């Protein structure tokens, strides 16, 4: 039976990021994602003993927040691990201790997200009764991250197709004629300047005469972990390349992390994750 994870988060972009990262690292996981605390409680009530890991945002729409859901989980004696997430004030230590829960602050550093979620060893979540031992003065479960689950990160320099290999029409890497190149963020389209390279980041930063800039401050770039000079998009002949500029929180292309300083050929409809901000490439 595959590991069963319940993720409760009201922000759709963070749900998508969570799913992309987790499935790229552990594709066999049974991931269920819900938006509200009320939805979560209904689902948990029907799956009390089968959920291995609960990932709960504190601020949720509906009648119950994430901490109230967590208390209900323990009241029902569900054996799974609990991770509490928030972009605001973290829960008190005594609350986390009572819930036998851990805290993961937002915005997520993508590598930290993977490590925090998978350090529980997905294969050691069985038998689930072992999870009940986690707590003050009790034996804890092994937290060594298995090498097999890190393989997709270790091979981050390898290309990762955005779509199935049998869909070559969607793997368009050549920019047609004088076609404008754009990126899409939260369903908003931004046309890239017609220069050799565009530096993507936030706030003001110094550039050369050959470079353009794309300031993403309007998209909560700082809150989402975007560096001032995060990414370079270069147009070479009729192709577009992405280069991570040694950013603090990294860049991911279709679920695979980029090696800083290395050029990666982009295709139409590729997805770039900078910090926790999702960018879709269009040309």
C-alpha positions in Angstrom: 0.0 0.0 0.0 1.4 3.4 -0.9 2.0 6.1 1.6 -1.1 8.2 2.2 -0.6 12.0 2.7 -3.3 14.6 3.4 -2.4 18.2 2.5 -4.8 20.9 3.6 -4.0 24.3 2.1 -6.4 27.0 0.9 -3.9 28.7 -1.5 -4.1 26.8 -4.9 -0.5 27.8 -6.0 1.0 26.2 -2.9 -1.1 23.1 -3.3 0.3 22.8 -6.9 3.9 23.4 -5.7 3.5 20.8 -3.0 2.1 18.2 -5.5 4.8 18.9 -8.1 7.7 18.6 -5.6 6.3 15.5 -3.8 5.4 13.6 -6.9 8.7 14.3 -8.5 10.5 13.0 -5.5 8.2 10.1 -4.5 5.9 9.4 -7.4 4.2 6.4 -5.7 2.7 8.5 -2.9 -1.1 8.7 -2.5 -1.6 12.5 -2.1 -5.0 14.0 -1.2 -5.3 17.8 -1.2 -8.2 19.7 0.3 -8.9 23.4 0.8 -10.8 23.8 4.1 -10.8 22.4 7.6 -14.3 21.1 7.2 -13.5 19.2 4.1 -10.4 17.7 5.9 -12.4 16.6 8.9 -15.0 14.8 6.7 -12.2 13.0 4.8 -10.2 12.2 8.0 -13.3 10.7 9.7 -13.6 8.2 6.8 -9.8 7.4 6.7 -8.7 7.7 10.4 -6.2 4.8 10.4 -5.0 5.0 6.8 -3.4 8.5 6.6 0.3 8.4 7.3 1.1 12.1 7.2 -1.1 15.2 7.8 0.2 18.6 6.4 -2.0 21.3 7.8 -1.9 25.1 7.1 -3.1 27.0 10.2 -5.3 29.6 8.5 -8.1 27.8 6.6 -11.5 28.9 5.4 -14.5 27.4 7.1 -15.4 26.7 10.7 -12.1 25.0 11.7 -8.5 26.1 11.4 -5.5 23.8 11.0 -4.8 23.6 14.7 -8.4 22.6 15.5 -8.2 19.9 12.8 -4.9 18.7 14.4 -6.6 18.5 17.8 -9.4 16.5 16.3 -6.9 14.1 14.7 -5.3 13.3 18.1 -8.8 13.1 19.7 -9.6 10.4 17.2 -6.3 8.7 17.9 -5.2 8.8 14.3 -1.7 7.4 14.2 -0.2 9.6 11.4 2.5 12.3 11.7 1.3 15.9 11.7 3.1 18.9 10.2 1.7 22.4 10.9 2.5 25.1 8.4 2.0 28.9 8.5 3.4 32.2 7.1 2.5 33.9 10.4 3.2 33.3 14.1 4.2 29.7 14.8 2.2 27.6 17.3 3.6 27.5 20.9 6.0 24.7 21.7 3.6 23.2 24.2 0.9 23.1 21.6 3.1 21.2 19.1 4.2 18.9 21.9 0.6 18.1 22.9 -0.3 17.4 19.2 3.0 15.4 18.6 3.4 17.7 15.6 6.2 19.6 13.9 6.2 23.1 12.4 7.3 24.1 8.9 7.2 27.8 8.2 6.2 29.4 4.9 7.4 30.5 2.4 8.9 27.1 1.8 12.5 26.7 0.6 11.8 23.9 -1.9 14.7 21.7 -0.9 13.8 22.2 2.8 10.2 21.3 1.9 11.3 18.0 0.3 13.6 17.1 3.2 11.0 18.0 5.8 8.3 15.9 4.2 10.4 12.9 3.3 12.7 12.8 6.3 10.1 10.6 8.0 11.1 7.8 5.6 8.0 7.0 3.7 8.7 3.3 4.0 9.1 3.5 7.8 5.6 5.0 8.2 4.4 1.4 8.3 3.4 0.0 10.8 1.5 3.2 11.7 1.4 2.3 15.4 5.1 3.3 15.6 4.1 6.9 15.0 2.3 7.0 18.4 5.7 6.7 20.1 6.7 10.2 18.9 6.6 12.7 21.8 8.5 13.9 24.8 10.5 11.1 26.5 9.4 8.6 23.9 11.2 6.7 21.2 11.2 8.5 17.9 11.0 7.2 14.4 14.1 7.2 12.2 14.5 10.5 10.3 17.2 9.6 7.8 16.1 10.5 4.3 16.5 7.4 2.1 18.8 7.9 -0.9 16.3 6.5 -3.3 13.9 9.4 -2.5 16.7 11.9 -3.2 17.5 10.5 -6.6 15.5 13.1 -8.5 17.2 15.9 -6.6 20.7 14.4 -7.1 20.0 14.2 -10.8 18.8 17.8 -11.0 21.1 18.5 -14.0 19.1 16.2 -16.2 16.3 17.5 -18.4 12.8 16.9 -17.2 10.0 16.9 -19.8 6.9 19.0 -19.0 4.6 16.6 -20.9 4.6 13.1 -22.1 7.3 12.2 -24.6 4.7 11.1 -27.1 3.4 14.7 -27.3 6.2 16.3 -29.4 3.9 19.1 -30.5 3.8 20.4 -26.9 7.6 20.2 -26.6 8.2 23.1 -28.9 11.7 24.5 -28.2 12.1 26.8 -31.3 10.5 30.3 -31.0 8.5 30.8 -34.3 9.8 33.8 -36.3 9.5 37.0 -34.4 7.1 35.5 -31.9 7.0 37.4 -28.6 8.1 35.4 -25.6 5.9 35.8 -22.5 5.5 34.4 -19.0 2.3 33.7 -17.2 1.9 34.2 -13.4 -1.5 33.7 -11.7 -3.2 33.9 -15.1 -1.5 37.2 -15.8 0.6 37.4 -19.0 3.8 39.4 -19.1 5.7 40.1 -22.4 9.5 39.8 -22.1 11.6 42.8 -23.3 13.2 42.1 -26.7 16.7 42.0 -25.5 19.3 39.2 -25.4 18.7 38.4 -21.7 16.1 39.3 -19.0 17.0 39.2 -15.3 14.0 38.0 -13.3 13.8 39.0 -9.6 12.4 41.7 -7.4 13.0 45.3 -6.5 15.8 47.3 -8.1 19.0 45.7 -9.2 21.9 46.6 -11.5 22.0 45.3 -15.0 24.2 45.7 -18.1 23.2 47.4 -21.3 22.4 44.1 -22.9 20.0 43.0 -20.3 16.4 43.7 -19.5 14.6 43.3 -16.1 11.4 41.8 -14.9 10.5 42.9 -11.4 8.0 40.4 -9.7 7.4 42.4 -6.6 3.7 42.8 -7.5 3.4 39.0 -7.2 4.6 38.8 -3.5 8.1 37.9 -4.7 9.8 38.6 -1.4 7.2 36.5 0.5 7.6 33.7 -1.9 11.4 33.5 -1.6 12.4 35.2 -4.9 15.9 36.7 -4.8 16.7 40.2 -6.2 18.6 38.6 -9.1 17.0 35.2 -9.2 16.9 33.9 -12.8 18.2 34.9 -16.2 16.1 34.2 -19.3 18.4 34.3 -22.4 17.3 34.3 -26.0 19.9 32.8 -28.3 18.9 32.6 -31.9 15.4 31.0 -31.8 15.7 29.4 -28.5 15.1 30.4 -24.9 17.3 29.4 -22.0 16.9 29.7 -18.2 19.8 30.1 -15.8 19.5 30.2 -12.0 21.7 33.1 -10.7 22.8 31.4 -7.5 19.5 32.4 -5.9 18.9 31.7 -2.2 15.9 29.4 -2.7 16.6 27.8 -6.0 14.8 27.4 -9.4 12.9 24.3 -10.5 12.0 23.4 -14.1 9.1 21.1 -14.4 9.8 19.7 -11.0 13.6 19.4 -11.3 16.0 21.7 -9.6 18.4 23.7 -11.8 22.2 23.7 -11.2 23.1 27.4 -10.6 25.0 29.0 -13.4 24.0 26.4 -16.0 21.8 27.1 -19.0 18.7 25.0 -19.6 16.8 24.9 -22.9 13.1 25.9 -22.4 10.1 24.7 -24.3 6.7 26.3 -24.8 4.5 25.6 -21.8 7.4 24.8 -19.5 6.9 25.7 -15.8 9.6 27.4 -13.7 9.3 27.5 -10.0 11.4 30.3 -8.5 11.3 30.2 -4.7 7.6 29.2 -4.4 6.4 31.4 -7.3 5.2 29.5 -10.4 6.0 30.9 -13.8 4.7 29.4 -17.1 6.7 30.0 -20.3 4.7 30.9 -23.4 5.9 31.4 -27.0 
